[in-house]
Amino acid sequence: MAGSRIAAGDLLIPCLAAAHTDPGIHGAGSLASHRAHLAFGTGAHGCPAKETARLIVETAVDVLPHRLIEIRSGAPDTALRWQPSLWGAVPAGLPTVFRPSFPRPILPA
């Protein structure tokens, strides 16, 4: 696997956090290697609503910065506690500070 020999009985731990980050496929420095990933699967076990789910997430990510004005970290990086996991490194919490902005109501014509 990737030039490494795997012997019978060796423990392999798949890391979903690395999914779709191969620079040999996406190109070095491509956006695909630096973005969050949602895995929906394919084939018989693929998510039947993956395009709808992807659209919802894309919309949320696009709208969120406009609704959370001046969003910033609520703690220094050194204060973050990390969640132990075999699958990837994630913070146990991510404190943030922001000023909420509420959308204007749509008035009838």
DSSP file (Angstrom, degrees, kcal/mol; ACC not computed):
  #  RESIDUE AA STRUCTURE BP1 BP2  ACC     N-H-->O    O-->H-N    N-H-->O    O-->H-N    TCO  KAPPA ALPHA  PHI   PSI    X-CA   Y-CA   Z-CA
    1    1 A M    >         0   0    0      0, 0.0     3,-2.2     0, 0.0     0, 0.0   0.000 360.0 360.0 360.0 119.1    0.0    0.0    0.0
    2    2 A A  T 3   -     0   0    0      1,-0.3     3,-0.1     0, 0.0     0, 0.0   0.829 360.0 -49.6  51.7  36.7    1.6    3.3   -1.1
    3    3 A G  T 3  S+     0   0    0      1,-0.3     2,-0.4     0, 0.0    -1,-0.3   0.459 115.6 115.4  85.9   0.7    5.0    1.6   -1.4
    4    4 A S    <   -     0   0    0     -3,-2.2     2,-0.4     2,-0.0    -1,-0.3  -0.842  65.0-125.8-105.7 141.8    4.8    0.0    2.1
    5    5 A R        -     0   0    0     -2,-0.4     2,-0.6    -3,-0.1     0, 0.0  -0.712  19.6-159.6 -86.2 131.7    4.6   -3.7    2.7
    6    6 A I        -     0   0    0     -2,-0.4     2,-0.2     4,-0.0     3,-0.1  -0.954   9.9-153.9-113.8 118.1    1.7   -4.9    4.8
    7    7 A A    >   -     0   0    0     -2,-0.6     3,-2.3     1,-0.1     2,-0.0  -0.527  33.3 -84.7 -89.4 157.0    2.2   -8.3    6.4
    8    8 A A  T 3  S+     0   0    0      1,-0.3    -1,-0.1    -2,-0.2     3,-0.1  -0.372 118.4  23.8 -56.8 132.6   -0.6  -10.7    7.4
    9    9 A G  T 3  S+     0   0    0      1,-0.3    -1,-0.3    -3,-0.1     2,-0.1   0.291  86.5 139.6  91.8 -10.1   -1.8   -9.7   10.8
   10   10 A D    <   -     0   0    0     -3,-2.3     2,-0.5     1,-0.1    -1,-0.3  -0.432  56.6-117.8 -66.0 141.2   -0.7   -6.1   10.6
   11   11 A L        -     0   0    0     -2,-0.1     2,-0.5    -3,-0.1    -1,-0.1  -0.695  30.4-169.4 -82.3 126.6   -3.1   -3.7   12.1
   12   12 A L        -     0   0    0     -2,-0.5    -6,-0.0    -6,-0.0     0, 0.0  -0.970   5.4-167.9-116.3 131.9   -4.5   -1.2    9.6
   13   13 A I        -     0   0    0     -2,-0.5     2,-0.1     2,-0.0    -2,-0.0  -0.939  16.1-142.3-120.7 108.2   -6.6    1.8   10.8
   14   14 A P        -     0   0    0      0, 0.0     2,-0.6     0, 0.0     3,-0.1  -0.443   9.5-149.3 -69.1 142.0   -8.4    3.7    8.1
   15   15 A C    >   -     0   0    0      1,-0.1     3,-1.4    -2,-0.1     4,-0.2  -0.911  12.7-171.9-116.8 105.0   -8.5    7.4    8.5
   16   16 A L  G >  S+     0   0    0     -2,-0.6     3,-1.7     1,-0.3    -1,-0.1   0.763  82.9  70.9 -66.2 -24.0  -11.6    9.1    7.1
   17   17 A A  G 3  S+     0   0    0     70,-1.1    -1,-0.3     1,-0.3    71,-0.1   0.758  95.6  54.2 -64.2 -21.9  -10.0   12.5    7.7
   18   18 A A  G X  S+     0   0    0     -3,-1.4     3,-1.3    69,-0.2    -1,-0.3   0.487  79.8 130.4 -88.8  -2.7   -7.6   11.8    4.9
   19   19 A A  T <  S+     0   0    0     -3,-1.7    -3,-0.0     1,-0.3    20,-0.0  -0.242  79.1   0.5 -57.5 134.2  -10.3   11.0    2.4
   20   20 A H  T 3  S+     0   0    0      1,-0.1    -1,-0.3    17,-0.0    -4,-0.0   0.811  98.8 111.2  59.5  36.2   -9.9   12.8   -0.9
   21   21 A T    <   +     0   0    0     -3,-1.3    -2,-0.1    12,-0.1    -1,-0.1   0.229  32.5 131.0-118.8  12.7   -6.7   14.6    0.1
   22   22 A D    >>  -     0   0    0      1,-0.2     4,-2.5    -4,-0.1     3,-1.5  -0.552  44.9-158.0 -71.5 113.1   -4.3   12.9   -2.2
   23   23 A P  H 3> S+     0   0    0      0, 0.0     4,-1.7     0, 0.0     5,-0.2   0.741  90.6  66.5 -65.2 -19.9   -2.2   15.6   -4.0
   24   24 A G  H 34 S+     0   0    0      2,-0.2     4,-0.1     3,-0.2    -2,-0.1   0.756 112.5  31.9 -69.3 -23.4   -1.4   13.1   -6.7
   25   25 A I  H <4 S+     0   0    0     -3,-1.5    -1,-0.1     2,-0.1     3,-0.0   0.849 131.9  30.0 -97.0 -47.4   -5.1   13.1   -7.7
   26   26 A H  H  < S-     0   0    0     -4,-2.5     6,-0.2     1,-0.1    -2,-0.2   0.586 112.2-109.6 -92.3 -12.1   -6.2   16.7   -6.8
   27   27 A G    ><  -     0   0    0     -4,-1.7     3,-1.9    -5,-0.4     6,-0.2   0.245  43.6 -64.3  90.9 141.0   -2.9   18.4   -7.4
   28   28 A A  T 3  S+     0   0    0      1,-0.3    -6,-0.0    -5,-0.2    -4,-0.0  -0.357 121.8   8.5 -61.2 132.0   -0.6   19.9   -4.9
   29   29 A G  T 3  S+     0   0    0      1,-0.2    -1,-0.3    -2,-0.1    -2,-0.1   0.575  90.6 151.6  76.3   9.8   -2.2   22.9   -3.1
   30   30 A S    X   -     0   0    0     -3,-1.9     3,-1.1     1,-0.1     4,-0.3  -0.322  58.6-115.6 -71.1 159.0   -5.6   22.3   -4.6
   31   31 A L  G >  S+     0   0    0      1,-0.2     3,-1.8     2,-0.2     4,-0.5   0.833 112.3  67.3 -61.3 -32.4   -8.7   23.4   -2.6
   32   32 A A  G 3  S+     0   0    0      1,-0.3     3,-0.5     2,-0.2    -1,-0.2   0.804  97.1  53.9 -60.6 -28.1   -9.8   19.8   -2.4
   33   33 A S  G <  S+     0   0    0     -3,-1.1    -1,-0.3    -6,-0.2    -2,-0.2   0.520 113.9  41.0 -85.3  -3.2   -6.8   19.0   -0.1
   34   34 A H  S <  S+     0   0    0     -3,-1.8     2,-0.3    -4,-0.3    -1,-0.2   0.263  97.3  90.4-125.2  10.5   -7.7   21.8    2.3
   35   35 A R  S    S-     0   0    0     -3,-0.5    -3,-0.0    -4,-0.5     0, 0.0  -0.718  80.0 -98.2-111.2 158.4  -11.5   21.6    2.6
   36   36 A A        -     0   0    0     -2,-0.3     2,-0.4     1,-0.0    -1,-0.1  -0.285  41.4-140.9 -64.8 159.6  -13.8   19.7    4.9
   37   37 A H        -     0   0    0      2,-0.0     2,-0.5   -20,-0.0   -18,-0.1  -0.980  14.9-161.8-131.9 138.8  -15.1   16.5    3.5
   38   38 A L        -     0   0    0     -2,-0.4     2,-0.6    16,-0.0    16,-0.0  -0.984  15.4-152.3-115.8 121.3  -18.5   14.8    3.7
   39   39 A A        +     0   0    0     -2,-0.5    -2,-0.0     1,-0.1   -23,-0.0  -0.845  24.1 165.4 -98.3 119.9  -18.5   11.1    2.8
   40   40 A F        -     0   0    0     -2,-0.6     7,-1.7     1,-0.1    -1,-0.1   0.480  39.3-133.5-109.8  -6.9  -21.7    9.8    1.4
   41   41 A G        -     0   0    0      5,-0.2     6,-0.4     9,-0.0     2,-0.3   0.011  15.7-120.0  75.4 171.5  -20.6    6.5    0.0
   42   42 A T    >   +     0   0    0      4,-0.2     3,-0.9     3,-0.0     2,-0.0  -0.826  62.5  28.3-139.6 177.9  -21.3    5.1   -3.4
   43   43 A G  G >  S-     0   0    0     -2,-0.3     3,-1.8     1,-0.2     0, 0.0  -0.288 120.2 -15.7  68.9-150.1  -23.0    2.1   -5.0
   44   44 A A  G 3  S+     0   0    0      1,-0.3    -1,-0.2     3,-0.0    -3,-0.0   0.751 143.1  46.6 -62.0 -25.3  -25.7    0.2   -3.3
   45   45 A H  G <  S+     0   0    0     -3,-0.9    -1,-0.3     2,-0.1    -2,-0.2   0.250  85.0 125.5-102.5  12.5  -24.9    1.8    0.1
   46   46 A G  S <  S-     0   0    0     -3,-1.8    -5,-0.2     1,-0.1    -4,-0.2  -0.354  72.8 -98.7 -70.4 151.3  -24.7    5.4   -1.3
   47   47 A C    >   -     0   0    0     -7,-1.7     3,-1.2    -6,-0.4     4,-0.2  -0.562  25.5-150.3 -70.2 124.7  -26.7    8.1    0.3
   48   48 A P  T 3  S+     0   0    0      0, 0.0     3,-0.2     0, 0.0    -1,-0.2   0.695  96.1  43.5 -71.2 -16.4  -29.8    8.7   -1.9
   49   49 A A  T 3> S+     0   0    0      1,-0.1     4,-2.9     2,-0.1     5,-0.2   0.020  73.8 122.1-114.4  27.0  -30.0   12.3   -0.8
   50   50 A K  H <> S+     0   0    0     -3,-1.2     4,-2.6     1,-0.2     5,-0.2   0.867  74.8  50.3 -63.2 -35.9  -26.3   13.2   -1.1
   51   51 A E  H  > S+     0   0    0      2,-0.2     4,-2.1    -3,-0.2    -1,-0.2   0.905 113.2  46.5 -68.2 -38.9  -26.8   16.0   -3.6
   52   52 A T  H  > S+     0   0    0      2,-0.2     4,-2.2     1,-0.2    -2,-0.2   0.927 114.1  47.9 -65.2 -45.3  -29.5   17.6   -1.4
   53   53 A A  H  X S+     0   0    0     -4,-2.9     4,-2.4     1,-0.2    -2,-0.2   0.909 111.1  50.8 -62.1 -42.5  -27.3   17.2    1.7
   54   54 A R  H  X S+     0   0    0     -4,-2.6     4,-2.7    -5,-0.2    -1,-0.2   0.904 109.9  50.3 -62.8 -41.4  -24.3   18.7   -0.1
   55   55 A L  H  X S+     0   0    0     -4,-2.1     4,-2.4     2,-0.2    -1,-0.2   0.900 109.9  50.6 -63.6 -41.6  -26.4   21.7   -1.3
   56   56 A I  H  X S+     0   0    0     -4,-2.2     4,-2.4     2,-0.2    -2,-0.2   0.927 113.1  45.5 -61.9 -45.1  -27.7   22.3    2.3
   57   57 A V  H  X S+     0   0    0     -4,-2.4     4,-2.7     2,-0.2     5,-0.2   0.929 112.4  50.3 -66.0 -44.9  -24.1   22.2    3.6
   58   58 A E  H  X S+     0   0    0     -4,-2.7     4,-1.8     1,-0.2    -1,-0.2   0.906 112.4  47.8 -60.1 -41.5  -22.8   24.5    0.9
   59   59 A T  H  X S+     0   0    0     -4,-2.4     4,-2.5     2,-0.2     5,-0.2   0.920 112.0  49.3 -65.0 -44.2  -25.6   27.0    1.5
   60   60 A A  H  X S+     0   0    0     -4,-2.4     4,-2.7     1,-0.2    -2,-0.2   0.914 111.5  48.6 -62.1 -43.5  -24.9   26.9    5.3
   61   61 A V  H  < S+     0   0    0     -4,-2.7    -1,-0.2     1,-0.2    -2,-0.2   0.853 114.2  47.1 -66.6 -33.5  -21.2   27.5    4.9
   62   62 A D  H  < S+     0   0    0     -4,-1.8     4,-0.3    -5,-0.2    -2,-0.2   0.884 118.6  39.5 -73.2 -39.0  -21.9   30.3    2.5
   63   63 A V  H >X S+     0   0    0     -4,-2.5     3,-1.3     1,-0.2     4,-1.2   0.828  98.9  75.5 -81.2 -34.4  -24.5   32.0    4.7
   64   64 A L  H >X S+     0   0    0     -4,-2.7     4,-2.2     1,-0.3     3,-0.9   0.867  91.8  51.8 -52.1 -48.4  -22.9   31.5    8.1
   65   65 A P  H 34 S+     0   0    0      0, 0.0    -1,-0.3     0, 0.0     6,-0.2   0.794 109.9  51.6 -62.4 -24.3  -20.2   34.2    7.8
   66   66 A H  H <4 S+     0   0    0     -3,-1.3    -2,-0.2    -4,-0.3     3,-0.2   0.727 114.1  42.8 -81.3 -22.2  -22.8   36.7    6.9
   67   67 A R  H << S+     0   0    0     -4,-1.2    34,-2.4    -3,-0.9     2,-0.8   0.722 110.2  56.2 -94.4 -25.8  -25.0   35.9    9.9
   68   68 A L  E >< S-A  100   0A   0     -4,-2.2     3,-1.0    -5,-0.2    -1,-0.2  -0.764  83.6-157.6-109.2  85.3  -22.2   35.6   12.5
   69   69 A I  E 3  S+A   99   0A   0     30,-1.7    30,-2.7    -2,-0.8    -3,-0.1  -0.354  70.3   2.3 -67.9 138.4  -20.5   39.0   12.2
   70   70 A E  E 3  S-     0   0A   0     -5,-0.2    -1,-0.3    28,-0.2     2,-0.1   0.844  84.0-174.3  56.7  39.8  -16.9   39.3   13.3
   71   71 A I  E <   +     0   0A   0     -3,-1.0     2,-0.3    -6,-0.2    27,-0.2  -0.437  14.0 155.3 -66.4 135.8  -16.6   35.6   14.2
   72   72 A R  E     -A   97   0A   0     25,-2.0    25,-2.5    -2,-0.1     2,-0.1  -0.964  48.1 -73.1-154.6 166.7  -13.3   34.8   15.9
   73   73 A S  E     -A   96   0A   0     -2,-0.3    23,-0.3    23,-0.2     4,-0.0  -0.392  29.5-154.0 -66.2 139.5  -11.8   32.3   18.2
   74   74 A G  S    S+     0   0    0     21,-2.8    22,-0.2    -2,-0.1    -1,-0.1   0.364  78.1  31.7 -95.4   3.8  -12.8   32.6   21.8
   75   75 A A  S    S-     0   0    0     20,-0.5    -1,-0.1     0, 0.0     5,-0.1  -0.989  90.8 -95.9-154.6 151.8   -9.6   31.0   23.1
   76   76 A P    >   -     0   0    0      0, 0.0     3,-2.2     0, 0.0     4,-0.5  -0.385  40.3-111.9 -67.8 152.8   -6.0   30.8   22.2
   77   77 A D  G >  S+     0   0    0      1,-0.3     3,-1.3     2,-0.2     0, 0.0   0.837 117.3  61.5 -53.2 -35.3   -5.0   27.7   20.2
   78   78 A T  G 3  S+     0   0    0      1,-0.2    -1,-0.3     3,-0.0     0, 0.0   0.678  97.9  58.5 -68.3 -16.3   -2.9   26.6   23.2
   79   79 A A  G <  S+     0   0    0     -3,-2.2    -1,-0.2     2,-0.1    -2,-0.2   0.564  80.8 109.7 -89.1  -9.5   -6.1   26.4   25.3
   80   80 A L    <   -     0   0    0     -3,-1.3     2,-0.4    -4,-0.5    14,-0.1  -0.432  60.3-144.6 -70.3 138.5   -7.9   23.9   23.0
   81   81 A R        -     0   0    0     12,-0.2    11,-3.3    -2,-0.1    12,-0.6  -0.879  17.2-135.5-100.2 136.0   -8.4   20.4   24.3
   82   82 A W  E     -B   91   0B   0     -2,-0.4     7,-0.0     9,-0.3     0, 0.0  -0.756   9.2-127.6 -98.8 138.2   -8.1   17.7   21.7
   83   83 A Q  E     -B   90   0B   0      7,-3.3     7,-0.8    -2,-0.4     2,-0.2  -0.685  27.2-123.9 -80.0 121.3  -10.6   14.8   21.4
   84   84 A P        +     0   0    0      0, 0.0     2,-0.3     0, 0.0     5,-0.1  -0.495  47.1 155.0 -67.7 134.8   -8.7   11.4   21.3
   85   85 A S        -     0   0    0     -2,-0.2    -3,-0.0     1,-0.1     5,-0.0  -0.986  49.9-143.3-159.1 146.4   -9.7    9.5   18.2
   86   86 A L  S    S+     0   0    0     -2,-0.3     3,-0.1     1,-0.1    -1,-0.1   0.632 102.4  55.6 -80.6 -14.9   -8.4    6.9   15.9
   87   87 A W  S    S-     0   0    0      1,-0.3   -70,-1.1   -72,-0.1     2,-0.3   0.703 119.9 -40.1 -96.8 -22.7  -10.0    8.6   13.0
   88   88 A G        -     0   0    0     -5,-0.1     2,-0.6   -72,-0.1    -1,-0.3  -0.926  62.2 -82.0 171.1 166.6   -8.5   12.1   13.1
   89   89 A A        +     0   0    0     -2,-0.3    -3,-0.0    -3,-0.1    -7,-0.0  -0.821  51.6 163.4 -93.8 119.8   -7.5   15.0   15.4
   90   90 A V  E     -B   83   0B   0     -7,-0.8    -7,-3.3    -2,-0.6     2,-0.1  -0.990  39.4-109.5-135.1 144.2  -10.5   17.2   16.4
   91   91 A P  E     -B   82   0B   0      0, 0.0    -9,-0.3     0, 0.0     3,-0.1  -0.455  19.5-133.3 -70.4 146.2  -10.9   19.7   19.2
   92   92 A A  S    S-     0   0    0    -11,-3.3     2,-0.3     1,-0.2   -10,-0.1   0.772  91.1  -1.6 -67.8 -25.7  -13.2   18.6   22.1
   93   93 A G        -     0   0    0    -12,-0.6   -12,-0.2     2,-0.0    -1,-0.2  -0.973  60.6-147.8-157.9 158.0  -14.8   22.1   21.8
   94   94 A L        -     0   0    0     -2,-0.3     2,-0.1    -3,-0.1   -14,-0.0  -0.739  18.7-155.2-134.8  85.9  -14.3   25.2   19.7
   95   95 A P        +     0   0    0      0, 0.0   -21,-2.8     0, 0.0   -20,-0.5  -0.375  19.4 179.9 -64.7 135.7  -15.1   28.4   21.6
   96   96 A T  E     -A   73   0A   0    -23,-0.3     2,-0.4   -22,-0.2   -23,-0.2  -0.938  21.2-150.5-134.7 157.6  -16.1   31.3   19.4
   97   97 A V  E     +A   72   0A   0    -25,-2.5   -25,-2.0    -2,-0.3     2,-0.3  -0.995  30.5 148.4-127.2 133.4  -17.1   34.9   19.8
   98   98 A F  E     -     0   0A   0     -2,-0.4   -28,-0.2   -27,-0.2   -27,-0.1  -0.986  45.7-120.5-158.1 163.2  -19.4   36.7   17.4
   99   99 A R  E     -A   69   0A   0    -30,-2.7   -30,-1.7    -2,-0.3   -28,-0.1  -0.951  38.9-132.4-108.0 113.0  -22.1   39.3   17.0
  100  100 A P  E     -A   68   0A   0      0, 0.0     2,-0.4     0, 0.0   -32,-0.2  -0.311  16.0-158.8 -67.9 148.8  -25.2   37.7   15.6
  101  101 A S        -     0   0    0    -34,-2.4   -35,-0.0    -2,-0.0    -2,-0.0  -0.998   7.2-149.2-126.1 129.8  -27.0   39.4   12.7
  102  102 A F        -     0   0    0     -2,-0.4   -34,-0.0     1,-0.0   -35,-0.0  -0.818  23.2-110.3-103.3 138.5  -30.6   38.5   12.0
  103  103 A P        -     0   0    0      0, 0.0     3,-0.1     0, 0.0    -1,-0.0  -0.314  35.8-107.2 -65.3 147.4  -32.1   38.6    8.5
  104  104 A R        -     0   0    0      1,-0.1     2,-0.1     3,-0.0     3,-0.0  -0.525  39.1-108.5 -71.3 138.4  -34.6   41.4    7.7
  105  105 A P        -     0   0    0      0, 0.0     2,-0.6     0, 0.0    -1,-0.1  -0.381  29.5-115.5 -66.8 147.0  -38.1   40.1    7.5
  106  106 A I        -     0   0    0     -3,-0.1     0, 0.0    -2,-0.1     0, 0.0  -0.751  31.3-147.5 -85.1 120.5  -39.6   40.0    4.0
  107  107 A L        -     0   0    0     -2,-0.6    -3,-0.0     1,-0.1     2,-0.0  -0.676  20.3-107.0 -90.5 141.2  -42.5   42.5    3.9
  108  108 A P              0   0    0      0, 0.0    -1,-0.1     0, 0.0     0, 0.0  -0.347 360.0 360.0 -65.0 148.1  -45.5   41.8    1.7
  109  109 A A              0   0    0     -2,-0.0    -2,-0.0     0, 0.0     0, 0.0   0.465 360.0 360.0 -74.5 360.0  -45.8   44.0   -1.4
